């Protein structure tokens, strides 16, 4: 074989890449057959949340019988003997195709093959999967726990120039950092979506026009707490801790994915009375 013939043969061979088809045979189509799972939906949602771009529409067709999305309802085979060992029931799988929102769904070129979905996996309803709008809205609708302060000295009374120790705390009501909220699955087209608030930072408002933060320090009691404040004049002050939450989401109990957004919740006001002390000579 001369050099030209060898090069031509190599080109022809490289243009056809055998791929294992659903029945275990090489289909020679040159495309990879993937699986469309709940994690696929989670990755789609994460991309949408990160970019702010709505996800594509995803539809399942009876690819086993030759149905195509731009001609849904038509089949080219009377029976389907193909199986996919990756599915629990092996038969009954569907092929998932996607199309951009607003695109003409009758045009073949507007569709993209997304892989195989097993019958035991939830199929998107009306082509919709959770995206940026649904995830961000659910995050902002979370009933976040309202932060509160524990102050030391106790009874919320102190003297001027004596350090007050501040400690961040969360009541039982609402969802504090790392607690999981499970919104109504109807908001996510039938998918189970969990929202988990995470702690981003806290800002301590001392009530005298000064503040500490934002910081990751939750403070603490005397003598080890890292957040303290001294008042130079007597009076009554209203202190609070404002917490900024970030968050994560997961779909169908899959891995957690970050939500690139934050919500700041103003804390409950805590009063502090600052007194002055006078020295007196006491006759004994």
C-alpha positions in Angstrom: 0.0 0.0 0.0 1.4 3.4 -1.0 1.5 6.4 1.3 -1.5 8.1 -0.3 -3.7 4.9 0.0 -2.6 4.4 3.6 -3.5 8.0 4.5 -6.9 7.6 2.8 -7.6 4.4 4.7 -6.7 6.0 8.0 -9.0 8.9 7.3 -11.9 6.6 6.5 -11.4 4.5 9.6 -11.1 7.5 11.9 -14.4 8.9 10.6 -16.4 6.0 11.9 -16.0 5.3 15.6 -17.8 2.2 16.8 -20.0 2.8 19.8 -21.8 0.2 21.9 -25.5 0.4 21.1 -28.4 -0.3 23.5 -28.3 -4.0 22.6 -24.6 -4.3 23.1 -23.6 -4.0 19.4 -21.4 -1.4 17.8 -23.7 1.1 16.1 -20.9 2.9 14.2 -22.7 6.2 14.4 -19.8 8.0 16.0 -21.9 9.3 18.9 -21.7 8.4 22.6 -24.9 7.0 24.1 -25.2 8.4 27.6 -27.7 8.1 30.5 -30.1 10.8 31.4 -30.5 10.6 35.2 -31.5 12.8 38.1 -27.8 13.9 38.3 -28.1 15.0 34.7 -31.0 17.2 35.8 -29.0 18.5 38.7 -26.1 19.5 36.4 -28.5 21.2 34.1 -30.0 23.1 37.0 -26.5 24.0 38.3 -25.5 25.4 34.9 -28.7 27.4 34.7 -28.3 28.8 38.3 -24.7 29.7 37.6 -25.2 31.4 34.2 -28.8 32.7 34.8 -29.8 31.1 31.4 -33.0 29.1 31.4 -32.5 25.4 30.7 -33.4 23.7 27.4 -36.6 21.7 27.2 -36.2 18.0 27.6 -38.6 15.4 26.1 -38.6 11.6 26.1 -39.5 9.7 22.9 -39.8 6.0 22.2 -36.4 5.8 20.6 -36.5 2.0 21.0 -39.2 2.0 18.4 -37.7 4.6 16.2 -39.7 7.7 17.3 -38.1 11.1 16.8 -39.0 14.3 18.7 -39.6 16.4 15.6 -42.2 13.8 14.5 -43.5 12.6 17.8 -46.2 9.9 17.7 -44.7 8.1 14.7 -42.7 4.8 15.0 -40.9 2.8 12.4 -41.0 -0.6 14.2 -44.0 -2.7 15.3 -42.0 -4.4 18.1 -39.0 -3.5 20.1 -36.6 -6.2 21.2 -33.7 -3.9 22.2 -32.7 -3.9 25.8 -30.4 -1.7 28.0 -28.7 -3.6 30.8 -28.2 -0.3 32.6 -31.9 0.0 33.3 -33.5 -2.1 36.1 -36.3 -3.3 33.8 -33.9 -3.3 30.7 -36.9 -2.6 28.4 -39.1 0.4 28.3 -36.3 2.9 28.1 -36.8 6.2 26.3 -34.5 8.5 24.4 -34.2 12.1 25.7 -33.9 15.0 23.3 -33.6 18.7 24.1 -34.6 21.8 22.3 -34.0 25.5 23.1 -37.1 27.3 24.5 -38.9 29.1 21.7 -37.2 27.0 18.9 -39.3 25.4 16.2 -39.8 21.9 17.4 -40.7 20.6 14.0 -37.2 21.3 12.7 -34.8 18.3 13.1 -31.7 20.5 13.3 -33.0 22.3 16.5 -32.9 19.0 18.5 -30.0 17.5 20.5 -29.8 13.9 21.6 -29.2 13.8 25.4 -29.1 10.0 25.9 -31.2 7.3 27.4 -33.6 7.5 30.4 -34.7 4.4 32.2 -38.3 3.9 33.0 -37.6 4.0 36.8 -36.2 7.6 36.4 -38.5 10.6 36.5 -39.2 12.0 33.0 -39.4 15.8 32.8 -43.0 17.1 32.7 -43.9 19.1 29.6 -40.1 19.2 28.9 -39.3 21.4 31.9 -36.6 20.8 34.4 -35.7 23.0 37.4 -33.5 25.9 36.5 -32.2 29.3 37.7 -35.7 30.8 38.3 -37.0 27.9 40.3 -33.9 27.3 42.4 -33.2 30.9 43.2 -36.9 31.6 44.0 -37.0 28.6 46.4 -33.8 29.7 48.1 -35.2 33.2 48.7 -38.5 31.8 49.9 -36.7 29.7 52.6 -37.9 30.4 56.1 -34.5 31.3 57.4 -33.8 31.2 61.1 -33.6 34.8 62.4 -30.2 35.2 64.3 -30.1 36.3 67.8 -27.4 37.3 70.3 -26.3 35.9 73.7 -24.6 38.7 75.6 -22.1 38.5 78.5 -22.2 40.1 81.2 -25.6 38.4 81.9 -28.8 40.3 82.5 -27.7 42.6 79.7 -26.2 45.1 82.1 -22.6 46.3 82.1 -20.4 49.3 83.0 -18.6 51.7 80.7 -15.3 50.5 79.3 -16.1 46.9 80.5 -16.0 44.5 77.5 -19.2 43.0 76.3 -18.9 39.5 74.8 -21.2 38.7 71.9 -22.2 35.3 70.7 -24.2 34.4 67.7 -27.1 32.0 68.2 -30.1 30.6 66.2 -33.5 29.8 67.6 -35.3 26.6 66.8 -37.8 28.4 64.5 -36.8 28.5 60.8 -33.9 26.9 58.9 -30.5 27.7 60.3 -27.2 26.9 58.5 -27.0 23.2 57.4 -30.7 22.5 58.1 -32.5 21.1 55.0 -35.7 22.7 53.6 -37.8 20.5 51.3 -40.1 22.7 49.2 -43.2 21.4 47.4 -42.0 19.2 44.5 -44.8 20.6 42.4 -42.6 23.8 42.1 -40.0 21.7 40.4 -42.0 19.8 37.8 -42.2 16.6 39.9 -38.5 16.5 41.0 -37.6 16.4 44.7 -35.4 19.5 45.3 -33.9 20.2 48.7 -32.5 23.6 49.7 -29.8 23.8 52.4 -28.9 27.2 53.8 -25.2 27.7 54.6 -23.5 30.3 56.7 -21.7 33.0 54.8 -20.9 35.7 57.3 -22.2 37.7 60.3 -22.1 41.5 61.0 -22.5 42.6 64.7 -24.2 45.9 65.1 -23.3 47.3 68.5 -26.1 49.9 68.6 -23.7 52.9 69.0 -23.0 53.5 65.3 -20.2 51.0 65.2 -20.2 47.3 64.0 -17.9 44.4 63.6 -17.8 42.4 60.4 -18.7 40.9 58.1 -16.9 38.0 59.8 -17.0 34.2 60.1 -16.5 34.5 63.9 -19.6 33.3 65.9 -18.2 35.0 69.0 -18.5 33.4 72.4 -18.7 33.9 76.2 -16.1 35.4 78.5 -13.1 34.9 78.5 -12.6 33.1 75.1 -15.1 34.8 72.8 -13.6 36.6 69.8 -16.2 39.3 69.5 -16.2 42.1 72.1 -17.1 45.7 72.4 -16.6 48.5 74.9 -19.0 51.4 75.5 -17.6 54.8 76.4 -20.8 56.4 77.6 -23.7 55.2 79.6 -27.1 54.6 78.0 -29.3 51.9 76.5 -28.1 50.3 73.4 -29.8 47.9 70.9 -27.5 45.2 69.6 -28.1 42.6 66.8 -26.3 40.1 64.6 -27.2 40.2 60.9 -26.4 37.0 59.1 -25.8 36.5 55.4 -26.8 33.1 54.1 -25.6 31.3 51.0 -27.1 28.0 50.0 -26.9 24.7 48.2 -29.5 22.5 46.4 -29.8 18.9 45.4 -32.2 16.9 43.2 -33.6 13.5 44.2 -31.1 13.1 47.1 -28.2 13.5 44.8 -25.0 15.5 45.4 -25.2 19.1 46.7 -24.6 21.9 44.3 -23.9 25.6 45.3 -26.4 28.4 44.7 -24.5 31.5 43.7 -26.7 33.8 45.6 -27.0 35.2 49.2 -29.8 36.4 51.5 -29.1 38.6 54.5 -31.4 38.3 57.5 -31.4 41.1 60.2 -31.1 39.6 63.7 -33.4 40.1 66.7 -32.5 43.2 68.7 -31.0 42.6 72.1 -31.0 45.5 74.6 -27.9 46.4 76.7 -27.9 48.9 79.6 -24.5 50.5 80.2 -24.0 52.2 83.6 -21.3 54.3 85.1 -19.7 53.6 88.5 -18.6 56.2 91.0 -15.8 55.7 93.6 -16.7 56.5 97.2 -14.8 56.7 100.4 -16.3 54.5 103.0 -15.6 55.0 106.7 -15.1 51.8 108.6 
